[in-house]
Amino acid sequence: MKEPYITRKLENTILRYLNTPEIIAIVGPRQSGKTTLLERVFEPLKKQAVFLTFEDKKTLDLFVHNIDEFIELYIKPYKYVFLDEFQYAKKGGKLLKYIIDTQKSKIFISGSSSIELTVQAVKYLTGRIFVFSLFPLDFEEYLRFKNPNLFTLYSKRKIALSDYGLKPFSAISENIVEQIQNHYQDYVIYGGYPRVALATNSDEKKTILQNIYNTYFLREVKDILGLVDDYKLTQMIKALALQIGSLIQYREISDVSELSFQTVKGYLNFLQKTFVAILVKPYFKNKRTEIVKNPKIYFFDTGLRNYIVDDFRKIGDRTDSGFLLENSVAMQLTKQEISFKFWRTKQKSEVDFVLDLGERKKLALEVKKSFRDGDFNSKSARDFKAQHLEVSLFFGSYEQKSEKPKPISLNVVFLPMI
């Protein structure tokens, strides 16, 4: 039985470029839905298209070792050519350039590693390729699949980040808050991988996350890093998963993993390139009083992070709920392709996110499990507003307990609405 299709926002973007000459490349983590999305685009075109995967060794060998025969068989007869798992093609970018220099077919490619696909291919295809990222589901995609009617109501209430401070947050009844909150809790605990969203119970979700994690080590780590023994990297990843929302402590990670400082930094770069971790830099204007160097760490998917630390408890039962909710917002902002940093002083005043919305507009966002009126006048809030008058400060609150419709105030937003 074929699994239901979860609608992805990227689908409409790709369809807009269906008949432009540029190659369309989709990159992202394994099992984020790239193959499913390519198949979805392919289906209505299949009478004039071919779909190939480079997981098939014969197809891959033909492409790598005899490109002219590959062109005769799979390029010339078709208007649209789909090449899945393109990261397996060595020197793939150079061979693609040869194809588009000599042929008129529209080409779509996908790959699981931005190292192998983006860097290696783009250097040969500057100006001739559009690269799009497909991450695990964002909360809108997740909610649309889980409860379409609730999503319709949700989407009418949600406002764009660029409109914060310009438009009031819509009132939401307690009943709707509770329904959205329940879905958001599941999303934060188990993450947004499509196959996880399709699972019907917690044991199945955990098994899928285990499979995703194991596949990552079997393929990405061994293929790209060439590690025979991945124990030290495993220890490093677990240490990082316990530090989400905190400044990276390089010495501590080095001690736990028994890796050198330089190796830790190299592996952190690798974790970013393979869509496991997000490193966030500090926002500052005053080097004397504000943190300017150490980044914070978040994970691309909170479900994968929770698998790594073996903790799937509900938000109300966790000691790390604040950091986990913070990570969920980092995950959402990343999927919305919004640039963000964090702010922290040497006296430890801190605001979780400073967002760059373009056109010189910035806003700051502090994430709370439960907002209290006193948070407006906390030391961190006062210090930030004193040093950055040009940046409006907002609070995102997960809990919204009240008999009256929300929001609480103009500067407090229900966290799932971000």
N, C-alpha and C positions, 0 to 999 in steps of 0.2 A: 504494500500500500504506500503510495507516494505521500510524503509529508506535506503539510500545508505550507504555502509560500508566505513568508513574512515580508511585507512591503518595505522596501528600503528607499530612503530619500534620494540616494545617489542614482537610482534608476532613471528618474526624470532628467537629471543632469546629463547622463550619458546619451539619452535619446535625443537631446538637443544637438549633439555633435555627431549624429548618425551618418550624415553625408558630408562632413568636412574631411579634408585630406589627412589630417593628423592622426597618428596612432593613438588609440585610447588605452592607457595602462591603469590597471587597478591593483593597488598594493595594500597590504594589511596583514594582520596576524593570521595564522592558520585557523581554519574553521570559523572565520568571521563572516562567511557567506559569499566569498568572491566567485567561486564556481557556480553557485546557485544563481547569483545575479547575472553572470555571463550567459548562463543557460536561458534565463528569463528573457534577456535581450535577443538571444539567438532564435528562440522559438518562432516568432512571427516572420523571421527572415530566412528560415531554413531551406526554402526552395532555391535560394540563391546564395547560400552560405555553407561553410564547413566548420565543424567544431572539433578541435584536436587537443589532446593533453600531452604534455611532455613527460608525464609519468609513464607513458607508453614508450619503452626504450627504442623500439623500431622507428617510431615517428621521430623521436629525439635524435637518433643516430642519423637519419636521413637529413634532417635539418642541419645538423652540425657538420656532417662529412660530405654531403652532396647537395648543396643548396639549389643548384640548377634543376635537379630532378624533383626536389621538394616543390619548387616553383611550378614546374610542369604539372605535378599531381594535385597540388593543394592551393595554389595561388591563382594561376591563370583562369581556371574554370569558374571561379567564384567572385562575386562582388564583395562579400563580407567573409573575413577569415578570423576565427576565434582561436587563440592559442593559450590554453590554460596551463598553470604551473610553469610559467616561462623561466623562472629562476634556475631551472635545471640546465638551461642552454648556456654553455660556455661561449663567450664572445657573442652572445645573442644580439647585443646592440649593433655590432658591426654587420652582422648578417641581416638584421632588420633594415638597416640603412641600404644595403644592396637591393633588398626587395622593393622598398619604396622608391628607390632611384630608377628601377626598371619596370615596375608594375603599378597598376591603378587600383588594386583592391584595397578596401578599408580594413584595417587590422586592429583587433582588440587583443590585449594580452593581460594576464594576471600573474601575480607572484606573491609569495608569502614573506619575502625579505626585502626590505628597502635597500639593504646593502647590495645584494646581488642584482636586483632588478633596476632600481632607480639609478644608482651611481654608475653601474656598468653600462646600462643601456643609454641613459640620457646623454652621456658625454659624446656619443655618436649621433644623437638625434635632436640636438639643440634646435628649438623652434619647430620641431616636426612631431612632437609627442605631447599629449596632455596627460599628466599623472594625477590620479585621484586616489585618495585613501578611503578604504572601507574598514571601519572599526567594528567591534561588536555593537549590538543594538544600542542606540541612545534611548532615553526613557520614553520619548514620544513614540518611537517605533515599537518599543516593548508594549506600551499601554494600548496602542492602536490594535496590536495583535491580540492582547489578552482581553480587552473589553472595548470594542469599537464605539459603543454608545457613550461610555464614560470618557473615552478619548475625545469625542466630539465636544462634549461639555468642557473638558480640560483645555482643548485648543482654543476655545472661545474666551476662556478666562486668562490665558497666558499672554504676556506682553513681551516684546523684544527687549533685550538688555539695553539696547540703545535708547529705548523709551523710558527707562527707569528715571524717575524724577520729573518726567514730562507728562506721563499719564498715571492715574491712580491705579493701584492694584485692585483687581475685581474682587468683590465679596464672594466668599465660598461658604456654603452651609456646612455645619458640622458633619452631617451624613456624608456629603461628597468628599470632604476633607479625609474622613476615615477610610473611605473606599480607595482614594488615591494613595493615601499613606500606606495602606496594606500592600498595594501593588509596588510602591516604591521600596518598601522594606524587603520584599522578595527580590526585587531588582538589585538592591544594594548587597544583600546577603549572597546571592548566587550569580550575580553579574549578568552581562548582556549577550553572551555567546548565543547565536540563534538556536543551536541544538539544545542548549540548556533551557532556553525559553520554551521550547517544544516539549520538554520532559514533563511528565505528569506527577512526579513525586520527588521528595528530597533525596532519596537514595539514588535515583536515576540521575539527578542533577550532579550529585557528588561523583558518581562514576564517570560521567562525561567530562567533568573538570579534571579528574585524575587522568583520563585519556589525553586531554588537551595538553596537560603539563608533561606527561611522559613523551608525547609526540614531539613536543618542543625540544626536549633533551635529545631524543633519538635522532631528530633531523637537523634542527637549526644548530644546536651546540656541536654535534659531531661533524656535520657537513661543513660548517663555516669556520668554527674555531679549531676543528680537528682534535678535540679532546678525547683521550681514551678513558681517563678517569675524571668524571665530572663532580666528584664529591665536594671539592673545595668551592666550586661555583654554586653547588646546591646549598651549601652552608651560607655563602654570601647572600644568595637570593632570600633565604629565610631570615637572615639578619636584617636585610632591607625591608622585608614585609612587616617586620616588627617595628620599623622606624617610620612608617608612613606619616606624613604631615609634620615630620621633625627635620631639623637640619641633619644632613648626612654626617655621621661620625666616622670618618675614614679610618682612624686608628682602631676603633672598636670593631669595625667590619674586617679590617686586616687581621686583627687578633683572632676573631672568631673563625674566619675562613682559612687562616694561615697563608694568605696571599699577600704579596708585597703591595705597597701603596700604589705604585704605577700599574700593577696588574689589576687592582681594584678599579682604578680609573678607566682602564681599557675595557674591562668587563661592563662597567656602567654604560659606556658608550655603546657597547654591543647590545645591552638590554634595551636601550632606547631604539636602536636601529631595527631590532626584531620585535618591536611593539609589546614589550613586557613592562617597561618602566617609563615614567615621565620624570625628568629632572627639571625643577622650577628654580629660576634664578631670583635673587632679591631685587626689590625696587628701592632705589635710594636717590637722594639728592645731596645728602651730607655724609661724606665718608667718615667724618670724625665720630658721628653718633649712631649711624645706621649700619646694619650688616650689609656687606658689599660682595662677599665671595661665596661662602658655603651655600650650595643649593639644598632644596628640599626634595624628597622622593615621594612619588605616588605610583600606583600601578594602573596600567591601562584598563584592567578589569578587576573589580573588587571581588568577584566570585573566585577568580584564579588566586587572588591574594589570600582570601579566606581559606582556600584549599591548602595553600602553602603553610599557613599557620595552624591549620586544622581547627578552625573555629567557625561554626555556622549558627551560633546562637542568635536570637533575635536582638534587635537594636536595644531594647529596654533591658536586656539581660547581660550586656557586654560592658567591660571596663574600657574598651577602646572605641566606643560608639562615636565619640566626637571626632576622632581621627578618621574613622571609617566613613562618616558622613562627609567630612572634608574631602576625602579621596573621591567620593562619589561625585562631588561638584567638580573636582579637577578632571574627572573622567568626562563629565558632561561638557565642560568648556572645551576640552580637547576635541571632542567629536563635533562641536560647533565651529571648530577651527578659529577659536578666539585666543588671542595672545594674552598671557597672564603671568604675573610674578607674585611674590609675597613681600610683605613689609615687616621688618623687625629691627628694633634698636638694640644697642649693646646693653641697655638696661632691661631688655626682654619684653618691652611693649611690642605687640604683634597684631597684624591684621592678615587674615588668611590669603586673600587674593586682591591684587590690583590689576584690573582688566584694561587692556588697551583696545578700545572699540573703533579706532580709526578716526580720522579728521580731528585729531588732537583731543578726542573725548576719552576720559578715563573714569572708571568708578571702582570703588573698593567694596569688598564683600567679606563679611565675617560670618562664618558658619556656626550655628548653635543647634544642639539637640533640642533645647527649649529656651526660647528667648525670654528675658526678663527685662522690665523697664529700666532697671539699673544698668543694663549693658550699654545704653546710650552714653552713660557718663563714666564708664570704666576707665581706668588709667590708659589702657591701650587706645580706646576710642578718642580720649582727650588728646593724647600725645600725637596720634595720627592727624587729627583735624587741625591741631596747632601747627604741624610741620607741612601739611599738604592741603591747604585751604582750597586748592583748585580741584580736588578729587572728592566727590560725594561718597559718603559711607552708608552702605546698606547692610542689613542683617538677613541671613537666610535661616529660618527656623523649621525644624522637622516636626516638632510637636505644636499643635494648634488647638489647645483645649479651651473651649468657651461655648457658651450657649448662643452667642451672637455670631453672625456671619463674619468672616475674616476679609481683609487683613486687620491686624492690630493697629498699625500705623502706616503712614506713607513710606516709611523707610524699612519696613519688615515684610519680607516676601516668604511665602510658603515654599520650603526648600525644593520639593519636586517640580515647582513651576520655573525653576532657573533653567 
